[in-house]
Amino acid sequence: MLDTSAAAATPQAPLLLGILVRVREGLRGLEVDLVRIGQLFGVPASAHTPAPLAIVVSSIAGGSGAGTFLDVCDVLKAQGEAWAQYSAALWLRERLGERAFLTMMDRMSGWAMRHDAAGPIHLGQRLGHLKGEPRYFRSVVYDKGAWVLHMLRNLMGDQAFFAGARAFLQEHRYRKADTEDLRESFEGASGLDLGPYFRRWIYETGLPAVSWTSTTRSAASGFSTTVDVRPRNFPGPLPLTISVATVSGTETRTVTLAPEGGSFTVDTRELPRRVALNEDRGLLVQVERADGPERAPGPAQR
């Protein structure tokens, strides 16, 4: 069951209580799916009725610093609007599959891109107050915030990402925590310097973008396609998928794209029929093909 008692203490109590009630009704009978997702965050499958875990956070969204209490379904423990949104996407993937997950991520990317210039994530509830536009808060904090977590997960890898999330939850149980605490937990688990990524994605505005061209030539074993990629607004190296489709299927290669760009080659036995970037939705990125009118599929397309 959902514990809504903590939610009543928040300034957004009516809205949050309504959301929790809807989630409780929608998840009735789906405990198995929640257990699986809960295990990603280190919650054992047997922990169906543990002592409530309440975390007070300034949250990845910043906000007033008063924090938010969340206890979700006794098996999925998350804090902050971005975590709640991304956890919902993970649950959708577990329940309905990859296609449903990508559809939700695409929908969130549309709003995040549309309103990214309204302000950085760390402004939290202050977003949109001056202009009286509530969509700014939802688009930036919920949707872009979820995408930031998704991009960090792809950068760090699943093992380090969820290990960092578990360490963060365990270290700050019943305590106040903020974005920098989350960064330190992720850095401890991954061994990466995530400062540039947090600064760009959470404390600043401006989303990644890539412009690319491709050329295909005959090769001894078939065909060789070279993709030249020029990024903008990259805080550091990021993983990017390149997909080359032929009549026999799709050859997908994941490369590490540096901020200065790079050229990558994908070999196929048959003549390529289509080349695309970011089809796995690993990045919240605007993708533009520079050598023709075709746009590469990805989050930027609706």
C-alpha positions in Angstrom: 0.0 0.0 0.0 1.0 3.6 -0.5 1.8 5.6 2.6 0.2 9.0 2.1 0.7 10.3 5.6 4.1 12.0 4.8 2.7 13.5 1.7 0.1 15.4 3.7 3.0 17.5 5.2 4.1 19.0 1.9 2.9 22.3 0.5 1.6 20.4 -2.5 -0.4 18.0 -0.4 -3.7 17.9 -2.4 -1.9 17.3 -5.7 0.6 14.8 -4.2 -2.1 12.9 -2.4 -4.2 12.7 -5.6 -1.2 11.4 -7.4 -0.5 8.8 -4.8 -4.1 7.6 -4.7 -4.1 7.2 -8.4 -0.8 5.3 -8.3 -2.2 3.1 -5.6 -5.2 2.3 -7.6 -3.3 1.8 -10.8 -0.7 -0.5 -9.3 -3.2 -2.8 -7.4 -2.3 -6.4 -8.3 1.0 -5.5 -10.0 3.3 -6.1 -7.0 5.5 -8.4 -8.9 6.5 -5.7 -11.3 7.2 -3.3 -8.5 9.4 -5.8 -6.7 11.5 -6.2 -9.8 12.0 -2.5 -10.2 12.6 -2.1 -6.4 15.4 -4.6 -6.6 17.2 -2.2 -9.0 17.4 0.2 -6.1 18.5 -2.5 -3.6 15.1 -3.3 -2.1 15.0 -7.1 -1.5 12.0 -9.0 -3.0 10.9 -10.0 0.5 10.7 -6.4 1.7 7.0 -6.0 1.0 6.1 -4.3 4.3 9.4 -2.8 5.7 9.6 0.1 8.0 8.8 3.2 6.0 11.8 4.9 4.5 11.4 8.7 4.5 14.1 10.9 2.9 14.1 14.6 3.3 15.7 16.2 0.2 16.3 19.5 -1.2 15.9 17.3 -4.2 17.5 17.2 -7.6 15.1 19.9 -8.4 16.4 22.3 -5.8 13.2 24.0 -4.6 13.0 25.9 -1.3 15.1 23.4 0.5 12.2 22.2 2.7 12.3 18.9 0.9 9.8 16.2 0.2 8.8 13.0 1.9 8.1 10.1 -0.3 7.4 6.4 0.4 6.3 4.7 -2.7 4.7 1.3 -2.6 6.9 -0.2 0.1 9.3 -1.6 -2.5 10.3 1.3 -4.7 12.0 4.0 -2.6 12.6 7.3 -4.5 12.9 10.9 -3.8 12.4 14.1 -5.8 10.3 14.8 -8.7 12.9 13.6 -11.3 13.3 10.3 -9.5 9.6 9.7 -9.3 9.2 10.5 -13.0 12.1 8.2 -14.0 10.9 5.4 -11.7 7.5 5.6 -13.4 9.2 5.2 -16.8 11.2 2.2 -15.5 7.9 0.6 -14.2 6.3 1.1 -17.6 9.2 -0.6 -19.3 8.9 -3.5 -16.8 5.2 -3.8 -17.3 4.6 -3.0 -20.9 8.0 -3.4 -22.6 10.6 -1.3 -24.4 8.3 0.3 -26.9 6.1 1.8 -24.1 9.1 3.0 -22.3 10.5 4.8 -25.4 7.1 6.4 -26.1 7.1 7.8 -22.6 10.6 9.1 -22.9 9.8 10.7 -26.3 6.8 12.5 -24.8 8.9 13.8 -21.9 11.7 14.9 -24.3 9.2 17.0 -26.3 8.2 19.0 -23.2 11.8 19.2 -21.9 13.1 20.6 -25.1 10.3 23.0 -25.6 10.8 24.6 -22.2 14.5 24.1 -21.4 15.2 27.8 -21.8 12.8 28.6 -19.0 15.5 27.9 -16.5 17.7 25.2 -14.9 16.5 22.3 -12.9 17.9 23.5 -9.6 15.4 26.4 -9.5 12.7 23.9 -8.7 9.4 25.5 -7.9 10.6 28.9 -8.7 10.4 28.0 -12.4 7.5 29.7 -14.0 6.3 31.6 -11.0 7.1 35.0 -12.4 5.3 34.3 -15.6 2.6 32.2 -14.0 3.4 29.2 -16.3 3.1 25.9 -14.4 4.2 23.9 -17.5 7.8 25.2 -17.0 8.1 23.4 -13.7 6.6 20.2 -15.0 8.7 20.2 -18.2 12.0 21.1 -16.6 11.9 19.5 -13.2 9.9 16.3 -14.0 10.6 15.6 -17.6 14.1 17.0 -18.1 15.0 15.8 -14.6 14.0 12.2 -15.5 16.1 12.5 -18.7 19.1 13.7 -16.7 18.9 10.6 -14.6 18.6 8.5 -17.7 21.6 10.1 -19.3 23.7 9.7 -16.2 22.7 6.0 -16.1 23.8 5.5 -19.7 27.1 7.3 -18.9 27.8 5.4 -15.7 26.4 2.0 -16.6 23.6 0.2 -14.8 25.8 -1.4 -12.1 27.4 1.9 -11.0 24.2 3.9 -11.4 22.1 1.7 -9.2 24.9 1.1 -6.8 25.2 4.9 -6.4 21.5 5.2 -5.9 21.5 2.6 -3.2 24.5 4.2 -1.5 22.7 7.6 -1.6 19.5 6.2 -0.1 21.4 4.3 2.7 23.7 7.2 3.6 20.9 9.8 3.8 18.1 7.7 5.2 15.9 10.0 7.3 18.3 12.9 6.7 18.4 16.0 4.5 20.3 15.6 1.2 20.8 17.7 -1.9 22.0 17.4 -5.4 25.7 17.5 -4.5 25.2 14.5 -2.2 23.7 12.6 -5.1 26.6 13.6 -7.3 29.1 12.4 -4.7 27.3 9.0 -4.3 27.4 8.6 -8.1 31.0 9.5 -8.3 31.9 7.1 -5.6 30.2 4.2 -7.4 31.4 5.0 -10.9 34.9 6.6 -10.4 33.9 9.3 -12.8 34.1 13.1 -12.4 30.5 14.0 -12.9 30.8 17.7 -11.9 30.7 19.0 -15.5 27.6 16.9 -16.3 25.7 18.1 -13.2 26.7 21.7 -13.8 25.5 21.6 -17.4 22.4 19.6 -17.0 21.1 20.7 -13.5 22.6 24.2 -12.8 22.5 25.5 -16.4 20.2 25.4 -19.4 21.1 24.2 -22.9 20.6 20.7 -24.2 23.0 18.5 -26.2 22.8 18.7 -30.0 24.6 16.8 -32.8 25.0 17.5 -36.5 26.1 14.6 -38.6 26.9 13.4 -42.1 27.5 9.9 -43.5 29.2 8.4 -46.5 29.1 4.8 -47.7 31.7 3.1 -49.8 32.3 -0.4 -51.1 34.6 -2.6 -49.0 36.2 -6.0 -49.3 33.5 -7.6 -47.1 30.6 -5.5 -48.2 30.1 -1.8 -47.4 31.7 0.6 -45.0 29.7 3.6 -43.7 31.5 6.5 -42.1 29.5 8.8 -39.8 31.0 12.2 -38.9 29.4 13.7 -35.8 29.8 17.3 -34.5 28.3 17.8 -31.0 27.3 21.0 -29.2 26.7 21.6 -25.5 28.4 18.4 -24.5 29.8 18.6 -20.9 32.1 15.7 -21.6 32.3 12.4 -23.4 28.9 10.7 -23.9 27.8 7.4 -25.3 25.9 7.6 -28.6 24.4 4.8 -30.7 24.8 4.7 -34.5 22.4 2.4 -36.3 22.9 1.3 -39.9 19.9 -0.6 -41.4 20.1 -3.1 -44.3 17.7 -5.6 -45.8 19.0 -8.2 -43.4 18.6 -6.1 -40.2 20.2 -3.3 -38.3 23.8 -3.0 -37.2 24.1 -0.9 -34.1 27.3 0.4 -32.6 27.7 2.4 -29.4 30.5 4.9 -29.5 31.9 7.4 -27.1 31.5 10.9 -28.5 33.9 13.5 -27.2 32.9 17.2 -27.0 35.1 18.0 -30.1 33.3 15.3 -32.1 34.5 12.3 -34.1 34.2 10.0 -37.1 33.0 6.4 -36.7 32.8 3.5 -39.2 30.2 0.8 -39.3 30.7 -2.2 -41.6 27.8 -4.1 -43.2 27.5 -6.9 -45.7 24.6 -5.4 -47.6 24.1 -1.8 -48.9 22.8 0.4 -46.1 19.2 1.6 -46.5 19.2 4.0 -43.6 21.6 5.5 -41.0 20.3 6.9 -37.7 21.7 8.2 -34.4 20.4 7.9 -30.9 17.6 5.4 -31.8 17.9 3.9 -28.3 17.0 7.3 -26.8 20.2 7.2 -24.7 20.5 11.0 -24.9 18.2 14.0 -24.6 19.7 15.5 -27.8 18.6 17.4 -30.9 19.8 15.4 -33.9 20.2 17.1 -37.2 21.5 15.5 -40.4 23.6 18.0 -42.2 23.9 16.3 -45.6 20.2 16.0 -46.5 16.6 16.7 -45.4 16.2 13.5 -43.5 16.3 13.8 -39.7 17.7 11.0 -37.6 15.1 9.4 -35.4 15.4 10.2 -31.7 13.9 12.1 -28.8 13.9 15.3 -30.8 11.3 14.0 -33.2 7.7 13.7 -32.4 
